[in-house]
């Protein structure tokens, strides 16, 4: 059966509301969850960016779901710190945690004040980081002098079961490059032709492990709202790499989003108001060759008006009515079909 997971977008939603949505997703029948790891949102209108690693501990402790995170070691994060964080979660929650290791985006990494390297250098830095993290998880003492520096690092708390190190890829070339080190691959929805190439390049290069697809969805009860939400939240991300790698502020992404047409938006986000049709569209992508699919509902709740933002609202645990509605719809209309998809 296909694993159907719930994606948590820290750049869009308050972390407490994400936690509540993930707990609801487990109760509704989702099999797993994953999250982003951002310093800044893609858009000013998204308006959040909770710390993923704090949230992961809470989510693992309050659900029984396997969880993963997409992370970029090498600049904002030292690889030894990521190894320690991953080892601790894996030790506390055996077999339930994985981390996807990518080369990063400038919108998150520029905060260190260091220069933003060219893609080839970032890819080389990632390989160094993967080697360092693996060695530390193996219990080795690591000293390394290269694009990153490590001095006599050793993990003192090791998990009985090491977390999987997954390769995140958008392009077929990146999928092939990850094949010799990754324990599996995760990618995002795009045209079926490109997804076929991503799967083929990874497998042809000897890539092992499960293949995972994250699908951006803008679902609403009516077509007009679904498209408006997709435009509001995702227009700046339509351009993808290399633009998405190099822009350094949410404002820069927003400025690009004003030039995006409806068709381009629909190529990046599955915009739909019909649950049955949405289930069919996602199923067609999963059938390309994916073992797991994580659903990312891109809609968020409107900001509260000043008159409603009273003391009771401030002290209440944040929830997302939009995510709750999506989880309930998915439980009824998407999960039964998606879990039966075979490649």
N, C-alpha and C positions, 0 to 999 in steps of 0.2 A: 504493500500500500504506500502511496505517496504521503510523505510527512507534510502536513499543512501547518505553517507557523504564522505568528503574528509579529509584524515588524514595529518596533518602537522608535519613533523619530524624535530624538531629544531636541533637535533644533526647532521643532514645531509645537511641542506640548510640554506643559509643566511635568516634572518627573513624578510627582505624586499621582497625577492623573494618568500617566503612562502605567504606573504600577497597578492602579485600580483597573485599568483596561486590560492589562495582562492577566490579572487574577480572574477577571470576567471571561477572558478568552479561554483560559484553562477550563473553567466551569462549562463553557459553551462547546468544548470538544476540540479546540486547537491542540496540536501535538507538541508545539515548541514555540520559542520566541527568540528574537534577536533584536539588537539595537545598533544605532549609529554611535559615533564617538566624535563629537564636534566641540570646538571652542566657540564658534560663532554660527549663527544660522545662515542659510543661503540667501534669505530675504529678510529685510527689516520687518516685514509683515508677519513672518513666521514667529519671531519674537522670543525664542527660548534657546537655551543651550545648557542643560543640566550636565553634571559630571557623570559619565557613563559608568565608571568603575564603582562609585558609591552605590548607584542605582542597581547594578548587577548583583551586589551582595544582598540587597533588600529583595530583589525579585527572585533570586535563587532560594532565599530563606523562607519566602512566603508563598511559593508555588512549588509544584513538583516537576515543572517543565525543564527540559534542556534549554540552555540559553547560549547565545553567541554574540560577539561584538566585532565590528569592523574597525580596525585600529591602524595607525600609521606610526611605527617606531622610527627613531633616527633623528628627529629634530625637536618637536614639542615634548616627546617622550624618549627617555634613554631606554635602550633595549633591555638593560638589566632590570629596570623598574617594571617594564611590561612582563618580563619573565617572572619576577617576584609576584606581581599581581595575579597573573594567570595561574601560577603554582598554588597560591593560597586559595583561590576559588576552586581549583581542581581538587585540592586536598580536603576542603570542607564539603564539596558537593561532587563526589566521585562520578565520573562518566557523564556529567551534565553540562560541561562548559567547553566551548571552543572559541578560538580567536582567529579572525581573518586579518592578515598582515599586508598592508598596501604601502604605496610610496607617498601617499598624502596629497593634500590640496593646500595651496598657499593661504586660503581664507582662514585656515586653522593654524598653520605652522608659522606664519610670519611674526607671531607674538614674541618669539624668542629673540627677535632682533637680528638673527642670522640671515644671510642671503638665501634666496630661494634657488636651489640648484636646477640645472637643466634636467630633463627627464632621464637621460642616460645615467647621469650621476645619481639621481634619486633611486633608480632601479638598482644600481650597484650598491648603494647604501642599504637598501632593503635587504639585499642578499647577505650583506655583512650582519645585519640585525637578526635575520632568521638564523644564521649560523650561531650567533652569540646566544640567542634565546634557546635554541635546541641544546647547546652544550650546557647551559645553566640548568635546564630541565633534566638533563642527564646526570646532574650532580657534580659536574666538573668545575674546577676553579678556572676562571677565564681572565686572561689578559690579552688585549687586542689594541692595535694601533693602526688605524686606517681612516676611513671616512667617519667612523665613530671610534671613540676611545674607551677602553675598559681597563681598569686596574685591579687585578686580583679579586674579582667578584665571585661569590659562591652563594648559592641558595641553601639556607639552613633548614627550611621547611619544604619538603618535596612531596608531591602527590604520589599515591600508589599507582594511579592511572594518569598518565600525562595528557594534557589537553591537546586536542587536534589543532594543528597550525594550518589554516586554510588560505588559499590564494584567491584574492579578489581580482576579477578581470572584467573590463568592459569590452576590450577589443580581442579579436582572435590572436593577435601577436602576443599580447600580454598573457593570455591563457596558455599558449605554448611555452612562454618563458617560465611560467610558474610550475610547469609539469614536473621538473626534476627535483623540486623541494616540497611541494605542497601535499598535505594529507587529504585534500579535496579542493573543490573550486566553487566559488560563489560569483554570480553575475546578476545583471539587472535586465528587466524586460526591454527589448528593442525589436527590430524586425525579425521575423522567423528566419530569414536568410542569414542574418548575422549570428543569431543564436545557434543555428546549425553549425556555422563555422567555428564559433567559440567552443562548442562541445567537441567537434571533430579535431580541432587543433590540439586541445588538451589531451584527448585520448590518444591521438596519433603520436604525440610526443611522449607517451608512456605515463600520462597523468593518472594517479590512483585516487581511490576514495570516492565519496559521494559528490554529485553535482547538484548545486542549489541555485534556485532562481528567486530573486526578489522582484516582486511585481508592484509598480506604482499604480494605485487605483484611485480614481475620483468617482465615488458613488454617492448619489443623492436621489431622493424620491422623484425628481423631475430632471429632464435633460438640461434645461437652462441653468439650473443651480449646479449641476455636476460640472459643466464646462466652466462656469464662473469660478468655482472653487479651484479647479485645476489651474486656471489662469492666475488666480490670486497667489497660489502657493508654489507653483512649479514653473512658471514661465521662464525664470532666469536660469533654470537647469536644463532647458531643452538643448542647449548648444553642446553639452557634453565635453569630453576631452578634445583638444588640449585646453580649450578656453576655461573649462571648469577647474582645471588643475592650477591655473596661473592667476586668476583674479583674486584680489586680496581683501575685499570688503563685501558685506551684504549689499551695500549701496551700489557697487559695481554690477553685481548680478541683477539688481532691480532695474538698472538703466538699460541692460540688454533685453530684459523681459518685455519692455514696451514694444519691441520690434518683432515679437513672435506671433505668427499666425495660428489660426485654429488647427489647421492640419498638422503643423509641426508639433503643436502641443499634444494632439491626439496620438502622435507617434511615440511620444515619451511616456504618456500616462494613459491607462485604459479608462476612458471617460464613458460612464454608462449609468443609466437609471433602471435598466431592466436586469434583475438578478439572474434570470435564466440565461440571457445572452452573455452576461459577464462571466458566468460559470463556464460557458462554452469557449469564450475567448481565452480565458486563463488556461483551460484544459488543453487547448491546442498548443500553447507555448510549453506547458509542462511535458506534453507527449513528445517533444523534440528529443528528450533524453535526460530529464531531471528527476532526481530522487526526492527532492524537497522543494516546496514553494512557500515563500513568506509573503504575506499580503500587507502592503503598506497603504493604508487609507490616508490620502494626503489632506483631507479636510480637517480643519480645527474649529473650535468653538469661537464665536465672536467675542471680542473683549467686552467685559461688563461695562455698562454705562455708569457714570458717576453716581446717579441717584440710587442705583442698585448695589453699588459697591460699599455696603454698610459694614458694621462691625461683625455681624453674623456671617456675612460672605467672606470676610477676611480670615475668620477663624475656622471656617469649614474646610474639610479635606477636599482639595481640588479633584474634580472629576471632569471627564469630557463626555458630554451627552452625544456628541457626534461620533466618537469612537465607540461608545456603548451601542448606539444604533447600528453601526457597521458590524460590530461583533455579532449582534443578534441576527442581522440579515445574513451574515456569512454562515452562521451556525445552521440556519434553515435552508439556505439556497446554494451555498458554495461548497462547504465542507463535504457533504455527502457525495457530490460528484467528483471533487478534486481528489479525494482519498482513493478513488477507484481508478485513476488515470494510470496507464502503463505506457512506457516508451516504446 
